[in-house]
Amino acid sequence: MSKLEQLNTILAELLKLDTSEFDESTELLGALSEFDSMAVVGLITAMEETFGIAVNDDDLDAELFSTVGSVLAYIERASL
């Protein structure tokens, strides 16, 4: 399973939405009413558990959660 597929699975569970059509350009923060502060917290926890990364408080900003692609890029950087 690709990281995009894994992320979409996480988002589907968190947001209770069909994310099968989500790609890297899919907007999240500000575009989906379901993607609220609680969803962000859930996503951070799921990212850390699923991808084995540590999300630093200093990295948390709106840009990180703006699109599926921005989240994937962060996962890639944090996995190095």
C-alpha positions in Angstrom: 0.0 0.0 0.0 1.4 3.4 -1.0 1.8 6.2 1.5 -1.0 8.1 -0.3 -3.3 5.1 0.1 -2.4 4.8 3.8 -3.0 8.5 4.3 -6.4 8.3 2.5 -7.4 5.4 4.7 -6.5 7.4 7.8 -8.4 10.4 6.5 -11.5 8.3 5.6 -11.6 6.9 9.1 -11.1 10.3 10.8 -13.4 12.3 8.5 -16.0 9.7 7.8 -15.7 10.5 4.1 -15.0 8.6 0.9 -11.4 9.5 0.2 -10.9 7.1 -2.7 -10.7 10.1 -5.1 -8.3 12.1 -2.9 -5.0 12.9 -4.6 -2.0 15.2 -3.7 -3.9 18.3 -4.8 -7.0 17.6 -2.6 -7.4 20.5 -0.2 -8.0 19.8 3.4 -7.7 22.6 5.9 -10.3 25.3 5.1 -11.8 23.2 2.3 -13.5 20.4 4.2 -15.7 21.2 7.2 -15.0 17.8 8.6 -11.3 18.7 8.8 -11.4 20.6 12.1 -9.0 20.9 15.0 -10.0 17.5 16.4 -9.3 15.9 13.0 -5.9 17.5 12.9 -5.0 16.0 16.3 -6.3 12.6 15.2 -4.3 12.9 12.0 -1.1 13.8 13.9 -1.5 10.8 16.2 -2.3 8.4 13.2 0.7 9.8 11.2 3.0 9.1 14.1 1.7 5.6 14.7 1.3 4.5 11.0 4.5 6.0 9.6 6.7 5.8 12.7 7.5 9.5 12.7 7.5 12.2 15.4 5.6 15.4 14.5 7.4 18.3 16.0 5.3 21.1 17.6 7.5 23.6 15.6 6.3 22.1 12.4 2.6 22.5 13.1 1.1 25.2 10.9 -1.8 25.6 8.5 0.5 25.0 5.5 1.3 21.5 6.7 -2.4 20.6 6.6 -3.4 22.5 3.5 -3.5 19.6 1.1 -3.0 15.8 1.0 0.2 16.5 -0.9 1.6 18.8 1.8 0.9 16.1 4.5 2.6 13.5 2.3 5.6 15.7 1.8 5.9 16.2 5.6 5.7 12.4 6.1 8.5 11.9 3.5 10.7 14.5 5.2 10.1 13.2 8.7 10.8 9.6 7.5 14.4 10.4 6.5 
